[in-house]
Amino acid sequence: MSQPKTRGEAGAAKTPRAGKDDLILVTGAGGFIGGALVRRLHERGFNRIRAVDKKPLPHWYQRTPGVESWCMDLSDEANCRAAVRDAVEVYNLAADMGGMGFIERFRIECLRSVLINTHLIEAAYRAGVQRYFFSSSACAYNVKLQEDPNCRALKESDAYPAMAERGYGWEKLFSEMVCQEYTAERGLKTYIARFHNVYGPWGTWDGGREKAPAAICRKVIEAKDTGNKEIVIWGDGHQTRSFMYIEDCLDGIDRIMHCDKLIATPVNLGTSEMISINDLVSIAEAIGGVRLRRKYDLEAPRGVAGRNSDNTFIKQVLGWEPRTPIRKGLVPTYRWIEQQYRDRKAGRQTVRDIY
């Protein structure tokens, strides 16, 4: 299936960046990436940021002082209309999701996130929003191309013929199409990034929604602390992935959102460094200064056998790609989770304990 042509692809008037006093809406702002994005925008001097998440405010991963923070469920159409009021740019990062353990077991919850993007993009269009960003996922890619740990890197066209991951992947692929059609039919400038496994400090590290880097760091920290020198690895450890550090993700969001060559055009946002889960464990062990016995749970959720990001397109358009190697990005991630683990053990509140 070919990508739909859009009115914004050629000859579109340049839309200026939001000014420091323009209202910017970030949804999913109580989560890992959304919270980090709000912090980044505030640090760059934007004075009017509206942060929205359905979690109660005390349960947000990060809260930035001076930001308008709302607890609101955006699967409700009326809430979307209220959220976008006066906004110039919208960053839609709201979704019910987590790591593979979550998205394989709770497919209905993942699918229901389609209500958020459907209502929010209509409300944004009616409110006169200038730019609309949608956070998609590499889970939108055809799973038939990901059956070998040594698979080739996925390029943007590999989403079709469509055979996305059940639940979460199909929701993302459909929502991408919604964004493209709002550009084609109604002229709303939409921007679509397919995230590849984002990790870093202030992310989920326990409780079932965490992704592989955080889960493995936590397991290494637990094993070292308890003296039980064993780690349980989901699958056979040969699964491969690329992992993107949070600061690279934030840079990529900004670059994609403000590139008119990428209007209504899905683009990979991830590193091109493919690594096996076994090697990821080895890196975490090296950071922790410990060697563990490995036990493989072949019944646990493991996802596709292999997935990597082909960054040819993003480098061609932006002259940039995420470059933080996993060996570098995992160090601050491990140290942050280690401190969270110690705080919880000492009875102090942690990010894990508040959601």
N, C-alpha and C positions, 0 to 999 in steps of 0.2 A: 504494500500500500504506500503510495507516495504521500509526502507531506502536503497539506492544503496550502495553496498560494494565499498570500495575505496582502492587503492593501499597504501594510506598513513596511514591506520588504524593500521597496524601491521608491524613491522620490518623496518619501515622507519628510515633512518639515521637522527640523531638529527640535526636540523638546528639552528645555533647559533643566538642569538639575534643580532639585528642591532648594530653596533658600533656607537660611538658618532659622527664619521665623515662620516657615511653612510647616503645616501639620503633617507629620509622618505617622502612619499606622503600622504597628508590628503585631501580628497575631501569632499565637503560640508563644507569647513573650514570657510565660512562666516556665518554659522548657529550656533545654540546654542551648540550642542554637539561637532561638528567639531571644532568650535572656542575654546572651553574648552580643547579639546584634544591637539590642537596645543600648547596652553599655557602650558599644563602639560608636553608635550615632551620637550619644550624649557626650562622649569624650571629644568628638569632632565638632562640637559646638552647636548642634541642633537644639533649639530651645523648646520646640513643641513636638513632643513624642507621645503618642497614645499607645500604651502597651496593653494588650488584651489576652486573657487566657481563662479557661473555664475552671482552673484550679483555684481554690480560695487563696487570697493573697499571701497568707503565712506559709503556704505550701510551694510558692514559686522558688525555682532553683536560684535565681538572682533577682534582686530588685534594685533598680538604680534610683537614688534620691533625685527629686526634681522632675520625675517622669509621671505623667498621668496614667495610673494603673487601674484597669478595670477587670473585675471578675465577671465573665460573661460567656455563655455558651453560644458559639457562632454557628452551630447547626440550626439555630433558630433564625428565620429570615428577618424578623423585626430587630433582633440584636445586631445583625449585620448592617442594617440601615443606620442604626445609631452609631455603630463603631466607625463607619467611613465618613461620617458627617464632617465636612470641611477638610478632609484629607487630600493632599496633593500626590503623595506616593503611598502605596500599600505593599507591604511585605507579608505574604501569606505563608506562614510556617506552622499553622495550626493543623494538627492531625493526631489521631489516637494511634500511637505507634510505639515501637521499642525495638529491641534486638530480635534475632531469629526466634528465640524462645517465645516471644510475645506474638509476632506476626504469623507464626505457624499455628498457634493455638487459639488466637482470637481474630479470625478472619472477618467475622461480621462487624466487629468494632472497627477494624481497619477500613472495611468497605463503606461504613457509614460516614467516614470523613468526607465522602463525596458531597454531602450536604453542605459542608462548610464552604468549599470552593464554589459550588453552584450558587449559593445564596450571596456569598461575599463578592463574587465578580459582578453579578447583576447589580448589587447595591453600589459597587465602586463605579460602574458605568453610569448609573443614574445620578451619582453624586458628582460626576465630572472629574474623577481621579485621572491624573495624567499618566502615571506609570503603575503597573501592577505586576508584582513578582510572585511566581508560584514555585514552591520548593517541591520538585519531583524527586524521583529516586531511580537508582540503577535497577531496582526491582521491576521496573517497567520493561526491561529487556527480555527478549525471547529466551526462555529457559532452555530450549533445545541447543542453544549455542554455548551453554554453560555446564555441560555434562562431563567435562574433563578438567582436572586441576591445572593442566597445561594449556588451557584454551587460549585462543587469541584474544587480544584486547577488543572490547566492544566499542564500535563507533556508533554515532547517533542514529544512523539508518537501520541499525540492527534491532530496533524496537518493532519493526515490521518485516515479515508477516507477524502479527501479534500473537504472542503466547507468553504473557507476563506471569509473574508469580501470583498464585491464587490469593485473592483478597487484596492485600496491600498493593501489589504491583498493578493489578487491573484498575484499582481506584486511581492510582497516579497516572496511568496511561490515559484513562478517560478524561481526567481533569486537565491534562495537557491539551487534549483536543478541544475542550471547552474554552481554554485560553486562546487557542489558535482561531477558533471560530468567532470569538468576541473581537479579535483584531480584524479578521476578514470581513465580517458583516457589520460591525459597529464602530470600528476604528479605534478601539481601546488598545493602547500600547501595552502588550503583555510580554513578560520575560520568564523563561523556563529553564531552571537548572536541575539536572539529574545528579543528586548527591550520591557520592560513593563513600559510605561508612565514615561518618564524622566522629572524631574522638577528641578528648582533651580535658583539662580541668573544668570543674563545675558541671560535668556530665553525670548521667545516671551510672551508678557503680554497684548497685545491689538491688535485689527485690524482684527481678524477672524481666525488666525492660532494658537492662544494660546490654551494650554491644560487646563484641569479642575483646577489644583491647582493654576495656574497663573490667570486664569479668575476669580476664586472665590476670590482670594486675591484682585484683582483689584476692583471687585464689592463691597467688604467690605470697601475698602479704599475710593471709590467714595461715598458710602452711608454715611460714617462717615463724609467726608468732606462737602458734600452738605446738610446734615441734613435730607435727604430723607431716612428714616430708613427702607428701603425695599430692598430685594434682589430677583432677578429673577433667578430661578434655572431651567436648562434644564431638562425635564423629571419630574418624580415624586420624585426624590431625593433618591429613594431606590436602584438605580444602584450601583453596587460595583466594585471596582478596587483595584489594588495594584499600588503604586507610588514609583518610585526609585529616590533618590537624585543624583544629577549630579556627585558628587565625587565618590559615589559607582559605578556609571556607568563607569567612567574613570578607576577605579581600575579593574573592571570586564573586560573591553576591553583588558587591558594589560595582565591580567592573561589568558584569553582565547586565545589571539593571540600567546602566547608563551607556550602553552601546546600542545605537539604533540599527546596527547591522544584525543584531540578534533579536529583533522584534518577532515575537511568536515563533521562535526557533529553539527547540530543545537543544541544550548543550551539556556535555559531560562536565561535572565539577568534581574532580577527584585526582589523586596522584596516579601516575602510571607505574608506580613501584608495586609489583605483585609479590606477595609473601604468603607462605603457608602458615597455617595455624601452629604447626609444630615450631616453626622458626619464630613466630610471635611469642610463644611460650619461652623460647630460649632467650630472647631479648629481655623479657620481663624478669627472668631468672638472673640474668647478668646484672640488671639494675638493682635487684634485691640482694645480690651476692649469695645466691643459694642454688642448689641443684635438687630437683625433685624427681621422685618416681612418677611415671606417667601411666595413668589408667584411662582407657578409652571407652566412652559410653556410646556404643553404636546405635542405641535406641533413642538418643536425644536428638532434638532438632539440629539440623546441620546446614540447611539451605542448599544452594546449588554447589556443584563440585568446584567450580572456578569462575572468578569474575575479576576483570581488570578494566581500567579506563583507557580508551584510545584518545589521546589528547591532541591529535592532529588538528582537529577543527578549532578548538579553543586557542591553540597557539597561532593558527593561521589568522583568526579574527582579532584576537586581543594581544598577540605577541607575549603571552603570559600563560603559565599553568601553575597549579599548586606544586610546591617543590620540597616541603618539609619531609625528610625521610623519617620512616617510622622509628628508627633508632634514636633520633633526636626528639621527636614529638612525644615519645612514650615516657621520657624521663620526667618532665614536669607533670604528666598525667599520673604516673606511678606515685610520685612524691605527694601529689594532692590527695590521691585516694588513700595513701598511707596515713596522712594526717587525719583524714575523715575517719578512718578505721580506729585510730588511737583516740580521737575525740569521742567516738561512740562508746568505746570500751571504758573511757573515763566518766561516762555519763553526761557528756556535753552534747548539745544538739548538733546534728549534721544535716547535710543536704538530703541524704537517704532517709533520715528519720522524720523529715517534715512533709514528705509526700506519700 
